[in-house]
Amino acid sequence: MRRDRGIRRTPASEDIPVREVDRQNGLAARRNGDLGEVAFLHKATELGLMVAQPYGTMHAFDFIVQGAQSIYRVQVKAAAP
């Protein structure tokens, strides 16, 4: 016989659909990534670097940064605190 350990189980009729949870998590991750990109853009321009952002989201990098004598492709990664 199984013991109930005080864990309340949510009936399927009250459960949040998996797709809704995935959508909410995806939006939070997207928002966090956008904030990371904005923070990078702010810091890079504050340092006097020229920054360009490619059109679309299919590139392997987020920004193109021109330093004193070089051009760099930058991929920004952000994590929630």
LOVEX-638292 format. One record per atom (N, C-alpha, C): residue in three letters; x, y, z. Coordinates in steps of 0.02 Angstrom, whole numbers, padded with zeros to 5 digits, always signed. Each point is the difference from the previous one (the first is absolute). Layout:
! residues N
AlaXYZ...
***
This chain:
! residues 81
Met+00042-00059+00000Met-00042+00059+00000Met+00044+00062+00000Arg-00020+00049-00039Arg+00038+00062-00006Arg-00020+00051+00053Arg+00047+00034+00027Arg-00014+00052+00049Arg-00003+00068-00034Asp-00045+00041+00021Asp-00003+00069-00025Asp+00047+00041+00043Arg+00049+00030-00029Arg+00050+00038+00037Arg-00015+00074+00002Gly-00063+00017-00002Gly-00018+00071+00003Gly+00008+00036-00066Ile+00012-00037-00053Ile+00008+00031-00065Ile-00069+00005-00033Arg-00019+00060-00018Arg-00064+00009-00033Arg+00010-00009-00074Arg-00036-00046-00027Arg+00003-00012-00072Arg-00054+00039-00035Thr+00018+00033-00054Thr-00048+00040-00037Thr-00037-00045-00050Pro-00066+00002+00002Pro-00038-00039-00049Pro+00015+00025-00071Ala-00003-00045-00048Ala+00014+00018-00069Ala-00045+00056-00025Ser-00060+00005+00027Ser-00045+00053-00022Ser+00023+00069+00022Glu+00042+00003+00053Glu+00025+00064+00025Glu+00071+00014-00021Asp+00032-00049-00030Asp+00070+00007-00018Asp+00010+00049-00057Ile+00056+00036+00001Ile+00017+00046-00054Ile+00026-00042-00058Pro-00025+00011-00060Pro+00024-00039-00058Pro+00076+00009-00010Val+00033-00053-00020Val+00072+00000-00009Val+00022+00054-00050Arg-00038+00009-00052Arg+00018+00051-00050Arg-00001+00070+00030Glu-00047+00013+00045Glu-00003+00066+00032Glu+00061+00011+00044Val+00021-00050+00038Val+00059+00006+00042Val+00062+00011-00044Asp+00006-00039-00053Asp+00057+00008-00046Asp+00000+00070-00030Arg-00058+00026-00018Arg-00005+00067-00029Arg+00022+00052+00052Gln-00022-00007+00061Gln+00019+00048+00053Gln+00075-00003+00012Asn+00029-00060+00004Asn+00072-00007+00011Asn+00039+00029-00060Gly-00025-00012-00060Gly+00033+00026-00060Gly+00000+00076-00001Leu-00056+00030+00020Leu-00004+00073+00001Leu+00047+00029+00052Ala+00005-00032+00058Ala+00046+00023+00052Ala+00072-00005-00023Ala+00018-00054-00033Ala+00068-00009-00026Ala+00014+00052-00054Arg-00048+00012-00043Arg+00009+00050-00053Arg+00010+00070+00030Arg-00041+00016+00050Arg+00005+00066+00032Arg+00069+00007+00034Asn+00023-00053+00032Asn+00064+00002+00033Asn+00057+00008-00051Gly-00005-00034-00056Gly+00050+00007-00053Gly+00000+00070-00029Asp-00059+00029-00010Asp-00005+00068-00026Asp+00032+00050+00048Leu-00012-00009+00065Leu+00031+00045+00050Leu+00076-00006+00000Gly+00025-00061-00010Gly+00072-00010-00004Gly+00030+00035-00061Glu-00035-00003-00056Glu+00024+00034-00061Glu-00001+00076+00009Val-00051+00026+00032Val-00004+00072+00012Val+00057+00022+00046Ala+00014-00040+00052Ala+00055+00017+00046Ala+00067+00001-00037Phe+00010-00050-00045Phe+00062-00001-00039Phe+00005+00061-00046Leu-00054+00015-00034Leu-00001+00057-00046Leu+00016+00065+00037His-00029+00008+00058His+00013+00060+00040His+00074+00005+00020Lys+00028-00055+00025Lys+00070+00000+00022Lys+00048+00010-00059Ala-00013-00033-00056Ala+00045+00006-00058Ala+00000+00071-00027Thr-00058+00031-00006Thr-00003+00069-00025Thr+00029+00049+00051Glu-00008-00016+00064Glu+00030+00042+00052Glu+00076-00001-00005Leu+00028-00057-00021Leu+00072-00006-00009Leu+00024+00029-00067Gly-00045+00025-00040Gly+00019+00032-00063Gly+00007-00047-00059Leu-00025-00061+00006Leu+00004-00048-00055Leu-00059+00011-00047Met+00011-00014-00064Met-00054+00003-00049Met-00033-00068-00001Val-00066-00001+00008Val-00037-00063+00005Val-00054-00002-00054Ala-00005-00056-00034Ala-00052-00011-00050Ala-00036-00065+00018Gln-00065-00002-00016Gln-00039-00060+00013Gln-00026-00026-00067Pro+00013-00064-00016Pro-00023-00027-00063Pro-00076-00007-00001Tyr-00028+00004-00058Tyr-00073-00007-00009Tyr-00020-00074+00008Gly-00052-00013+00037Gly-00025-00068+00008Gly+00030-00035+00061Thr-00022-00061+00010Thr+00024-00038+00058Thr+00035-00065-00019Met+00015-00009-00062Met+00029-00063-00023Met+00077-00001-00001His+00031+00051+00028His+00073+00005-00001His+00029-00034+00062Ala+00063-00019-00004Ala+00034-00032+00057Ala+00027+00052+00048Phe-00015+00063-00011Phe+00024+00053+00045Phe-00054+00053+00006Asp+00005+00040+00053Asp-00050+00052+00014Asp+00022+00069-00024Phe+00065+00015+00004Phe+00025+00066-00018Phe+00064-00006-00039Ile+00015+00053-00038Ile+00065+00008-00032Ile+00030+00062+00033Val+00060-00008+00027Val+00032+00054+00037Val+00065+00019-00034Gln+00009+00064-00011Gln+00063+00024-00030Gln+00041+00033+00054Gly+00059-00028+00012Gly+00047+00029+00048Gly+00048+00046-00036Ala+00058+00010+00028Ala+00049+00045-00030Ala+00023-00024-00069Gln+00018-00064-00006Gln+00025-00025-00064Gln-00033-00065-00021Ser-00049-00024+00037Ser-00029-00065-00015Ser-00077+00003+00002Ile-00030-00049-00031Ile-00073-00009+00002Ile-00013-00067+00033Tyr-00047-00001+00047Tyr-00016-00060+00038Tyr-00074-00017-00007Arg-00014-00065-00002Arg-00069-00024+00006Arg-00010-00018+00073Val-00056+00023+00028Val-00012-00011+00071Val-00067-00037+00011Gln+00003-00053+00038Gln-00060-00036+00021Gln-00010+00014+00074Val-00055+00031+00018Val-00015+00018+00070Val-00039-00057+00032Lys+00023-00020+00059Lys-00036-00050+00040Lys-00018+00033+00066Ala-00062-00009+00021Ala-00023+00030+00062Ala-00032-00052+00044Ala+00007+00008+00066Ala-00030-00046+00048Ala-00038+00041+00052Ala-00053-00028+00024Ala-00040+00033+00051Ala+00038+00001+00066Pro-00007+00054+00038Pro+00036+00003+00064Pro-00028-00048+00051
***
